[in-house]
Amino acid sequence: MKNFARIMAPAAALAAISFVAAQPAQAQSAATSFFVTSNGIGNGGNLGGLAGADNQCQTLAQAAGAGAKTWRAYLSTQEASGTPAVNARDRIGKGPWQNAKGVVIAKDVAELHGANGLTKQTALNEKGEVVNGRGDTPNRHDALTGSQPDGTAFAAGEDRTCKNWTSSTQGAAMLGHIDRIGLRDDDASKSWNSSHPSRGADGGCSQADFKSTGGDGLMYCFAAN
């Protein structure tokens, strides 16, 4: 009987530790109000429009335990065929927003587009993981935004949204750097939301183009409520 107790005690202790360790992760996920998607939709710039992008954010949030919130992708669209432009900054609520570890990355829209707290260590995915950046293999530091530095849409004309997120064969996508690291030592190159447009052999909006540019079709997701 004593031998049985000795065998069972470590197993019980291990189970208790595992249970306790699992609890904070779930609580943190429920409080999460910002994340970078852990994976792209996989169809280049054809995200199914803003609705498809929002659904990706909502689906990943649900899997991480934060699905009770209304999630929006940080994406702008350009004016086309009489349909007005949409500004990414107007889609994401008022803030504040915190990552999966409870770190506040911005208290409101103004701070998000100013001196925010986004770095490689804080721009985590919905699982609380750091996203591969420049110097990592593979580099996945490009985030789709289609936006200018202030979070507004580009004027109609030169496509910066892959046909408003409906094409993997036409146009290009404006990208931000998740890790805030650029090829040049200037603010524009390091911008989290407006660093450079996608480019590639297929024009700029295919999944292969995103990968060759330094990304994977990842997006920023914000809880709008």
C-alpha positions as MATLAB code, in Angstrom:
seq = 'MKNFARIMAPAAALAAISFVAAQPAQAQSAATSFFVTSNGIGNGGNLGGLAGADNQCQTLAQAAGAGAKTWRAYLSTQEASGTPAVNARDRIGKGPWQNAKGVVIAKDVAELHGANGLTKQTALNEKGEVVNGRGDTPNRHDALTGSQPDGTAFAAGEDRTCKNWTSSTQGAAMLGHIDRIGLRDDDASKSWNSSHPSRGADGGCSQADFKSTGGDGLMYCFAAN';
ca = [
       0.000    0.000    0.000;
       2.865    2.367    0.829;
       4.522    1.569   -2.507;
       1.245    2.338   -4.320;
       1.043    5.696   -2.536;
       4.627    6.532   -3.526;
       3.836    5.769   -7.170;
       0.600    7.742   -7.247;
       1.846   10.844   -5.402;
       4.152   12.114   -8.183;
       1.452   11.501  -10.793;
      -1.103   13.425   -8.746;
       1.323   16.282   -8.193;
       2.112   16.420  -11.922;
      -1.594   16.520  -12.776;
      -2.157   19.335  -10.281;
       0.742   21.340  -11.707;
      -0.549   20.835  -15.249;
      -4.036   21.987  -14.224;
      -2.750   25.108  -12.479;
      -0.428   25.942  -15.375;
      -3.316   25.721  -17.814;
      -5.543   28.137  -15.938;
      -3.678   31.466  -16.415;
      -3.323   30.899  -20.179;
      -7.085   30.624  -20.548;
      -7.687   33.710  -18.402;
      -5.136   35.721  -20.383;
      -6.724   34.642  -23.659;
     -10.158   35.804  -22.518;
      -8.725   39.261  -21.749;
      -6.807   39.532  -25.029;
      -7.930   42.419  -27.223;
      -5.104   42.514  -29.788;
      -3.105   39.909  -31.645;
      -1.261   39.128  -34.851;
      -2.749   36.189  -36.725;
      -0.682   33.033  -36.290;
      -1.366   32.119  -39.901;
      -2.676   33.766  -43.033;
      -5.790   32.798  -44.925;
      -3.419   31.304  -47.514;
      -4.911   32.786  -50.664;
      -2.626   35.769  -51.072;
      -4.440   39.087  -51.182;
      -7.820   37.466  -51.749;
      -9.053   37.498  -48.178;
     -12.720   37.517  -49.119;
     -12.813   41.288  -48.585;
     -13.028   42.853  -45.157;
     -15.680   40.339  -44.110;
     -13.367   37.406  -44.832;
     -10.496   39.041  -42.973;
     -12.693   39.782  -39.959;
     -13.854   36.177  -39.959;
     -10.242   34.996  -39.812;
      -9.644   37.189  -36.761;
     -12.849   35.971  -35.115;
     -12.064   32.306  -35.815;
      -8.549   32.491  -34.364;
      -9.789   34.456  -31.349;
     -12.468   31.834  -30.734;
      -9.884   29.055  -30.781;
      -7.770   31.005  -28.272;
     -10.647   31.575  -25.844;
     -11.372   35.211  -26.724;
     -14.260   34.692  -29.127;
     -16.812   36.560  -27.012;
     -15.470   39.857  -28.382;
     -16.139   41.318  -31.843;
     -12.873   41.126  -33.777;
     -11.837   43.269  -36.728;
      -8.856   43.054  -39.045;
      -6.725   46.183  -39.224;
      -7.219   46.785  -42.958;
      -8.141   49.753  -45.107;
      -9.876   49.662  -48.489;
      -9.662   52.201  -51.291;
     -12.501   54.028  -53.054;
     -13.628   52.037  -56.078;
     -16.630   52.162  -58.403;
     -18.450   54.644  -56.212;
     -17.864   52.661  -53.018;
     -16.143   54.898  -50.447;
     -12.833   54.043  -48.843;
     -12.654   52.463  -45.398;
      -9.983   53.480  -42.897;
      -8.402   50.754  -40.774;
      -8.297   53.101  -37.779;
     -12.086   53.507  -37.883;
     -12.790   49.766  -37.726;
     -11.111   48.695  -34.519;
     -12.961   50.371  -31.667;
     -11.589   52.842  -29.139;
      -9.134   50.768  -27.084;
      -7.312   50.129  -24.878;
      -5.851   46.963  -26.394;
      -3.693   44.338  -24.736;
      -1.874   41.289  -26.022;
      -2.212   37.685  -24.863;
       0.228   38.318  -21.988;
      -1.769   41.272  -20.663;
       0.602   43.981  -21.965;
      -1.229   47.102  -23.158;
       0.049   48.029  -26.617;
      -2.035   51.214  -26.939;
      -4.643   52.911  -24.776;
      -6.544   54.477  -27.691;
      -6.505   55.087  -31.456;
      -4.291   58.170  -31.156;
      -1.619   56.324  -29.158;
      -1.791   53.349  -31.519;
      -0.839   55.665  -34.377;
       1.737   57.502  -32.286;
       4.025   56.243  -29.537;
       2.500   52.789  -29.143;
       4.002   49.807  -27.349;
       4.323   47.507  -30.343;
       7.614   45.626  -30.603;
       8.597   42.135  -31.670;
       8.159   41.062  -28.032;
       4.675   42.585  -27.637;
       3.117   42.052  -31.095;
       2.206   38.474  -30.186;
      -0.118   36.108  -31.999;
      -3.353   34.854  -30.454;
      -1.454   31.993  -28.797;
       0.880   34.417  -27.027;
       3.797   33.544  -29.304;
       6.393   35.884  -30.807;
       6.099   36.170  -34.593;
       9.210   35.403  -36.653;
      10.928   38.607  -37.748;
      13.890   39.716  -39.765;
      16.812   37.386  -39.063;
      14.516   34.449  -38.264;
      13.764   31.588  -40.638;
      11.329   32.047  -42.195;
      10.896   35.803  -41.896;
       7.160   36.527  -41.402;
       7.337   40.136  -40.221;
       5.099   41.701  -42.893;
       1.505   42.420  -41.849;
      -1.177   43.301  -44.384;
      -2.680   46.732  -43.699;
      -3.357   48.629  -46.932;
      -2.958   51.751  -44.819;
      -1.050   54.988  -44.508;
       0.899   55.670  -41.276;
      -2.106   57.397  -39.683;
      -4.323   54.382  -40.354;
      -6.256   55.937  -43.234;
      -6.815   54.514  -46.707;
      -4.778   55.436  -49.756;
      -6.462   57.561  -52.413;
      -8.008   55.782  -55.372;
      -5.480   55.031  -58.065;
      -2.384   52.985  -57.295;
      -3.608   49.769  -55.708;
      -2.351   49.154  -52.176;
      -5.060   46.685  -51.113;
      -4.988   43.823  -53.661;
      -8.274   45.030  -55.163;
      -9.703   45.691  -51.722;
      -8.622   42.262  -50.493;
     -10.339   40.304  -53.261;
      -7.436   39.423  -55.568;
      -4.330   37.268  -55.455;
      -3.304   38.231  -58.996;
      -3.716   42.011  -59.244;
      -2.293   44.985  -57.396;
      -0.108   45.113  -54.293;
      -0.609   45.358  -50.543;
       0.811   47.982  -48.204;
       2.591   46.168  -45.393;
       3.700   46.983  -41.881;
       6.615   45.444  -39.997;
       5.449   43.430  -36.991;
       8.948   43.441  -35.458;
       9.522   47.178  -36.174;
      12.772   46.328  -38.004;
      13.442   47.721  -41.477;
      16.068   47.566  -44.174;
      16.922   51.209  -43.541;
      17.484   53.127  -40.333;
      14.449   55.363  -40.728;
      10.983   55.509  -39.217;
       9.149   54.671  -42.449;
      11.014   51.404  -42.959;
      10.315   50.378  -39.359;
       6.630   51.316  -39.438;
       4.282   48.786  -37.869;
       1.507   49.623  -40.364;
       2.977   51.308  -43.452;
       6.517   50.179  -44.269;
       6.442   49.168  -47.954;
       4.196   47.577  -50.587;
       4.371   43.890  -51.430;
       6.215   42.879  -54.560;
       7.091   39.727  -56.414;
       7.225   37.755  -59.615;
       3.431   37.535  -59.760;
       2.936   41.259  -59.179;
       2.533   41.498  -55.423;
      -0.666   39.816  -54.240;
      -0.041   36.084  -54.489;
       0.850   34.010  -51.443;
       4.256   33.380  -53.038;
       4.754   37.138  -53.391;
       3.947   37.687  -49.716;
       6.452   35.024  -48.687;
       9.213   36.324  -50.945;
       8.674   39.884  -49.674;
       9.087   38.759  -46.046;
       5.660   37.740  -44.849;
       2.921   35.143  -44.899;
      -0.305   37.106  -45.282;
      -0.536   37.824  -41.543;
      -2.830   40.536  -40.149;
      -3.348   42.597  -37.017;
      -6.623   41.843  -35.200;
      -8.286   44.172  -32.689;
     -11.278   43.712  -30.418;
     -13.701   46.456  -31.395;
     -15.736   46.240  -28.177;
];
